Amino acid sequence: MSAIRPAACWLRRRRDRGTARRLRSPAVEPAETIVCVDCGGRCHLMSHRPHEGWEAGDIVAYRCEDCFDRWDVELDEADLSD
């Protein structure tokens, strides 16, 4: 028999991954800018914040203002704790 969970939802179901995850508190955002690996210019965040908030494993997109390269970066726990 499965355990009954309280109505106050401290777990949520991620539709894109299909797994239960604990909510983060408070919400943390990825860096607004990073350094471009190719040219050393500034890359700006293009991705919008998901309704559920950022989590490790999410992919964020950056675009370099100098060479216009696009960088897709996977967030990990260290990225979200800075």
N, C-alpha and C positions, 0 to 999 in steps of 0.2 A: 504494500500500500504506500502511495506517495505522500510526502509531508504536505501539509497545507501551509501556504505562505501568506503572510499578512497582506491586507489590501493596500497598505502603503508600499508602493512598488519600488523597492530598492534593487530589484533586478529588472532588466529589460531584455527584450528579444530583438536582436539585430536582424533585420530582414535580409540584408545582403550576405550575412555570414551564417545565419540560422543558429547562433549560439547565444546562450544567456551570458550577460556581462554585468558586473557591478557598475553603478553610476559613479562618475567621478565628481568630486566636490572639492574645491570649486573648479569650474571649467578653465582649462588652460588652452591657449592658442599657439599655433606654430609661429616661427619667426616671420615677420613681414618681409624681410629681405635676407638674402644669402649672397655669398660671393660666387660668381660664375667660375666654373672649373676651367673653361676654355680661355676666356679673355681677361678674367679678373674684375670684370664690371659687376654692377649690382643687379641681382635678379629679384623681381618683385612677385609676391604671392598672387596667384590668379584664382585659386580655388576658393569657393565660398564655404563658410562654416556649415557642416551638416546639422540638420535639425536636432539630432541626437547628441551633438558635440563631437569633438575629436577624440580618437582612440588610437592606441598603438596598432599599426598595421594599415591605417588609412593612407591613401595616396594623395599628396598635395602637388600642385603644379606651380612652377615658377617660370617667369620669362625674363631674359636678360635685356636690359635697356640699351646695351651697346651692340651686341652681336645678334640679338633676337633669338638666341637658342632657347629651347624649352627644356626644362628639367622636371621630371616626375620623380618625386622623392617619397619613399615610404617612411612614415613616422614610427619611431620606437619610443620606449618609455623615457629615455634620456632627452629626446626632443621635446616631450610634453612637460617635463619637470623643470626645464630652464626658465 
